[in-house]
Amino acid sequence: MLKKIILRLILNQTKNLIQLIMKKFALLLILLNVSFVFAQQQVSGVVKDNTGNALPGVNIVEKGTQNGVSTDMDGAYKIKVKEGATLVFSYVGFSKLEKVVTDATLNVVLSEEGGQNLDEVVVTGTRTAPRSNTTSALPIDVLSSKDLTSTGQASFDKALQYKIPSFNTVQTPVNDATSLLDPYEIRNMGPSRTLILINGKRKNMSSLVYTQTSPGRGETGSDISAIPTEAIERVEILRDGASAQYGSDAIAGVMNIILKKNASLGSVTLRTGITSEGDGEMYGVSLNNGSTIGEKGFINYTVDFSKVALANRPGRVNADGEIADFGANPADVNAFLALKPDAGNVNGSPETAAAKFLVNGGVDYNENNQMYYNAAYVYKKVNSFANYRTPYWRSVADMPYLATLFGDGTAASYQGYVPTFEGDLNDYNATIGYKSTKNGWNTDVSLTTGGNTQIYTVSNSQNRSFNDANGNDSKDPGEDFLYGISTPITFKPGGTSFNHYVGNIDISKNLSDQLSLGFGSEFRTENFEIFAGDLASYIGNRSGADSFQGNTPENSGKFNRYNLGLYLDVALDITEDFLLNGTVRYEDYSDFGSATVWKASTRYKFSEDKITIRASLSTGFRAPSLHQIYTQKSQSSFVPGQGIVVQGLINNVSSAARASGVPKLDSEKSTNFTAGIGLKPNKNFNLTIDYYDIKVEDRIVLGNPITFSPTNTSAFFVNGIDSRTSGIDLVAGYKNLIVGSGKMGFNISGNYTLQNEIDGPVKNPASVVAVNQSVIDQTQEALLFTSRPQFKIIGGAEYELGKFGFTLNNTVFGPTKFKNAGMSNDLKVEFLTKMVTDLGVNYAASDKLTIALNVNNLLNVLPEWKFKAENAAGTAILNDPAQTRTQYNLVTFNGRYSQMTYDGYHFSQLGTMFNLSLNYKF
């Protein structure tokens, strides 16, 4: 019995042990299975074309997921994928290629034969199916991230300046809030007539309207300098009117900024730079990285910090001009200029610090459903300077308290003061959307928001309506309550804010191999706010804070509107070579009414796609911005022969406007015609030439101050002119030329303005005609039409030799002509044609580290201007040194702005700049 009991116990324990082992084994199998399911391997390789040339920027995606990377400048990539995964390689102009992963190394050769899948190519310029750049009916420039970074420029807008001939931007000295973001334009049409898109969705405008005599005067654009270059995959620029496709603001064209989608290949870039004068030091760091989210999602993010120090380029001030302008004692003027030959003036490039954050992501739930999102936030701090208030301009004899405010209390210690202008800018944008495909119908639903806020501070200044404690200043009528109160020296003059919310529904389908249909709607609400300044910044009969007056409560407020747009787009491939495309759009604004516009375009290819001809005809419109409708302020401006004078700007819906007979604003209407030809005789050479003609009716301008009466001088916005702009764009390139042991590529592009002028008489309001004045004079006309280069040509070469890459770029800025206020009508100012040379050297120190040195403006070429005689009287002036000096003083504020003149601008005034960057890949 005992033996049976022992045996039973042994059997039971053995059974339990076996069961335990089986359970452990089963668990081990489960773990092994899970491990197998999620097993990943790292794959790396190089992507080249069929001539052996490395291809940077190739998109590589693990099929069925959002896990993807792009090749670096050497065509190399690295990605982690599931075992047995399929990689999809795609690149603009090349056939898409799928490869199954069978080894840790996978090198790929892409062929240009057969073109590329339409979904992977240009998406701008059509609301139906995307097309390749060579099969589009419209002229479109495509710039890769490598194209942008190769310029060595510190910001996105400056990189475009040296890549796109029809794109112009320039830094403007001493223009208050203009220093926060530089005005830009395409085809000389101003910033407000180019629509900016982020991943195909409308970016918000800035809250700033340019009111000084600078490029872009009277207009508002988006702050594209706020977009970190490291976050950009490519930029597609449509050089054609597109109001029918995208809505208001697209008269000159559309810029679509496509963000990076890398989910694993990251990098960090350190950059620094300095001018040849030893100022303008620049420091920056950028991080771009990404990650997969689950099996089907991805996120790519960019963090960028930068700081640029002040660069100062003042001129030598002329004593005779100062004596005449300020009625000063010659001895006082000469004594001060002996100490400060530039009169203490600061002009050039302001100190700027910026922090930029951006994310781009999405989730592919399956092949037919995708969620996507992106968001960006930018903070920018800009410190600039107003004109120096010299001791003979703001005199201690007239205002004894200045010796205490800006000295040690003694008259001898007072040497004048220079007010500072500080701006704090916040800019954000975000989009979330959902794409789906069902029964061939493609639906895209999205919500976009964005905003821009600018808050200003004026320091080291004064309000002359205040008095010191001893009452040493004379009283102004009605200001007894200020008597005996010391002026502050720091002021908060207010600021502006703009935001919008945009909802989009876009639906498209290829109804057949020949017919594509697209339709949709957009609802947008916009909000604009003007913030009032603190009391000390605007109070008093002496115009508030010296240099920048605060916004009064009467000139401040919140304003809003909404609009609804509907469009229909049809594309018909009559044959494989012959394309017709038509679009019609209806837009309805809550504040000024509705408009219907249309566009028709065509393209024909022949000689086996080696020659393409294309053309488009469209109508367009631009609604006046809320900024143009509601901005009302006082501002300081230089008036030749009078120094700095405060003038008023009234809005078109105010009681002051009604009293002065100023009409309300209406929309601009446009007609845009483009025709071009493209040649691609072989895969290494391409050439496109496009002619454009843009007519704008009822163009909105910020006119001259009009003196309606001795006590009423005001400027205002008005539909003041019709204009016509025409020109030619040329783009050509040749690549894969074998030179020695390396490969070379050449490119040349150019823009030539044939016509840019007022079309017909100025449309002055009756009240302006009644006082025998005009909202447009020679200065304003020159600012609008001749102050930008008549032509710009960009010619470059790239050479790759082993680990080294060399770029040489020459940008020719054609002549600009300006008619400065106050100068003789018998003269004009002309900036001469100049060529700026940029040199870049890249060295791949390792697979992960790349060092780049850029010398921008290698030959230290600076703007150069001359007086030109309009007639015999002008020639007589130029033959008289004394009269010529007087005219020089009038246009340069007595020599303070000798390089650029006070209101005329050409290209960068800083000369040679050295930039060094280190890029490390993770």
FENWO-V665346 format. One record per backbone hydrogen bond with DSSP energy under -1.0 kcal/mol. CO is the residue of the C=O (numbers start at 0). NH is the residue of the N-H. If there is no record, write none. Layout:
BEGIN
CO_NH / CO_NH
END
This chain:
BEGIN
0_4 / 1_5 / 2_6 / 3_7 / 4_8 / 5_9 / 6_10 / 7_11 / 8_12 / 9_13 / 10_14 / 11_15 / 12_16 / 13_17 / 14_18 / 15_19 / 16_20 / 17_21 / 18_22 / 19_23 / 20_24 / 21_25 / 22_26 / 23_27 / 24_28 / 25_29 / 26_30 / 27_31 / 28_32 / 29_33 / 30_34 / 31_35 / 32_36 / 33_37 / 38_82 / 40_80 / 42_78 / 43_105 / 44_76 / 45_107 / 46_54 / 47_109 / 48_51 / 52_48 / 57_70 / 58_89 / 59_68 / 60_87 / 61_64 / 66_61 / 67_262 / 68_59 / 70_56 / 71_74 / 74_46 / 75_71 / 76_44 / 78_42 / 80_40 / 81_84 / 84_100 / 85_62 / 86_98 / 87_60 / 88_96 / 89_58 / 90_93 / 96_88 / 98_86 / 103_43 / 107_47 / 110_94 / 111_114 / 116_119 / 117_120 / 121_130 / 138_238 / 140_236 / 142_234 / 143_147 / 144_148 / 145_149 / 147_150 / 148_151 / 154_158 / 155_159 / 156_160 / 159_162 / 159_163 / 163_166 / 165_186 / 167_184 / 174_177 / 175_178 / 176_179 / 184_167 / 185_188 / 189_192 / 190_193 / 192_251 / 194_254 / 195_202 / 196_256 / 197_200 / 200_197 / 209_217 / 211_213 / 213_216 / 215_218 / 218_209 / 220_205 / 221_223 / 222_225 / 223_226 / 227_230 / 228_231 / 230_259 / 232_144 / 233_257 / 234_142 / 235_255 / 236_140 / 237_239 / 237_253 / 241_245 / 242_246 / 249_241 / 252_194 / 253_237 / 254_196 / 255_235 / 256_198 / 257_232 / 257_233 / 265_921 / 266_287 / 267_919 / 268_285 / 269_917 / 270_283 / 271_915 / 272_281 / 273_913 / 274_277 / 278_274 / 280_308 / 281_272 / 282_306 / 283_270 / 284_304 / 285_268 / 286_302 / 287_266 / 288_300 / 290_298 / 292_296 / 295_363 / 296_292 / 297_361 / 298_290 / 299_359 / 300_288 / 301_357 / 302_286 / 303_355 / 304_284 / 305_353 / 306_282 / 307_351 / 309_279 / 310_348 / 317_321 / 318_322 / 319_323 / 320_324 / 321_325 / 322_326 / 328_332 / 329_333 / 330_334 / 331_335 / 332_336 / 333_337 / 335_339 / 339_342 / 340_316 / 341_344 / 346_312 / 348_310 / 350_382 / 351_307 / 352_380 / 353_305 / 354_378 / 355_303 / 356_376 / 357_301 / 358_374 / 359_299 / 360_372 / 361_297 / 362_370 / 367_436 / 368_364 / 368_365 / 369_434 / 370_362 / 371_432 / 372_360 / 373_430 / 374_358 / 375_428 / 376_356 / 377_426 / 378_354 / 379_424 / 380_352 / 381_422 / 382_350 / 383_420 / 387_389 / 388_416 / 389_392 / 389_393 / 394_398 / 398_401 / 399_402 / 400_404 / 401_405 / 402_408 / 416_388 / 418_385 / 419_458 / 420_383 / 421_456 / 422_381 / 423_454 / 424_379 / 425_452 / 426_377 / 427_450 / 428_375 / 429_448 / 430_373 / 431_446 / 432_371 / 433_444 / 434_369 / 435_442 / 437_440 / 440_437 / 441_507 / 442_435 / 443_505 / 444_433 / 445_503 / 446_431 / 447_501 / 448_429 / 449_499 / 450_427 / 451_497 / 452_425 / 453_495 / 454_423 / 456_421 / 457_490 / 458_419 / 461_545 / 462_465 / 467_470 / 475_478 / 478_481 / 481_484 / 484_466 / 488_460 / 490_457 / 491_533 / 492_550 / 493_455 / 494_530 / 495_453 / 496_528 / 497_451 / 498_526 / 499_449 / 500_524 / 501_447 / 502_522 / 503_445 / 504_520 / 505_443 / 506_518 / 507_441 / 508_510 / 508_516 / 513_572 / 514_510 / 514_511 / 515_570 / 516_508 / 517_568 / 518_506 / 519_566 / 520_504 / 521_564 / 522_502 / 523_562 / 524_500 / 525_560 / 526_498 / 527_558 / 528_496 / 529_556 / 530_494 / 533_536 / 534_537 / 534_538 / 536_544 / 536_549 / 550_532 / 556_529 / 558_527 / 560_525 / 561_589 / 562_523 / 563_587 / 564_521 / 565_585 / 566_519 / 567_583 / 568_517 / 569_581 / 570_515 / 571_573 / 571_579 / 576_604 / 577_573 / 577_574 / 578_602 / 579_571 / 580_600 / 581_569 / 582_598 / 583_567 / 584_596 / 585_565 / 586_594 / 587_563 / 588_592 / 592_588 / 594_586 / 596_584 / 597_618 / 598_582 / 599_616 / 600_580 / 601_614 / 602_578 / 603_612 / 605_610 / 606_609 / 609_679 / 610_605 / 611_677 / 612_603 / 613_675 / 614_601 / 615_673 / 616_599 / 617_671 / 619_669 / 621_667 / 624_628 / 625_629 / 626_630 / 632_648 / 634_646 / 636_644 / 638_641 / 642_638 / 644_636 / 646_634 / 647_714 / 648_632 / 650_653 / 653_657 / 654_658 / 655_659 / 656_661 / 657_660 / 667_621 / 668_696 / 669_619 / 670_694 / 671_617 / 672_692 / 673_615 / 674_690 / 675_613 / 676_688 / 677_611 / 678_686 / 683_734 / 685_732 / 686_678 / 687_730 / 688_676 / 689_728 / 690_674 / 691_726 / 692_672 / 693_724 / 694_670 / 695_722 / 696_668 / 698_720 / 700_717 / 705_707 / 705_713 / 708_711 / 711_707 / 711_708 / 713_705 / 714_649 / 715_702 / 717_700 / 717_719 / 719_762 / 720_698 / 721_758 / 722_695 / 723_756 / 724_693 / 725_753 / 725_754 / 726_691 / 727_751 / 728_689 / 729_749 / 730_687 / 731_747 / 732_685 / 733_745 / 736_743 / 738_741 / 741_738 / 742_799 / 743_736 / 744_797 / 745_733 / 746_795 / 747_731 / 748_793 / 749_729 / 750_791 / 751_727 / 754_725 / 756_723 / 761_763 / 764_768 / 765_769 / 767_772 / 768_771 / 774_703 / 776_780 / 777_781 / 778_782 / 779_783 / 780_784 / 781_785 / 781_786 / 785_816 / 789_752 / 790_813 / 791_750 / 792_811 / 793_748 / 794_809 / 795_746 / 796_807 / 797_744 / 798_805 / 799_742 / 800_803 / 802_843 / 803_800 / 804_841 / 805_798 / 806_839 / 807_796 / 808_837 / 809_794 / 810_835 / 811_792 / 812_833 / 814_789 / 815_830 / 817_828 / 819_822 / 823_826 / 825_869 / 827_867 / 828_817 / 829_865 / 830_815 / 833_812 / 835_810 / 836_857 / 837_808 / 838_854 / 839_806 / 840_852 / 841_804 / 842_844 / 842_850 / 847_920 / 848_845 / 849_918 / 850_842 / 851_916 / 852_840 / 853_914 / 854_838 / 855_912 / 856_859 / 863_831 / 865_829 / 867_827 / 870_874 / 871_875 / 872_876 / 873_877 / 874_878 / 876_879 / 879_883 / 880_884 / 881_885 / 882_886 / 883_887 / 884_888 / 885_889 / 886_890 / 887_891 / 888_893 / 890_901 / 891_896 / 892_895 / 893_317 / 895_314 / 896_900 / 911_275 / 912_855 / 913_273 / 914_853 / 915_271 / 916_851 / 917_269 / 918_849 / 919_267
END
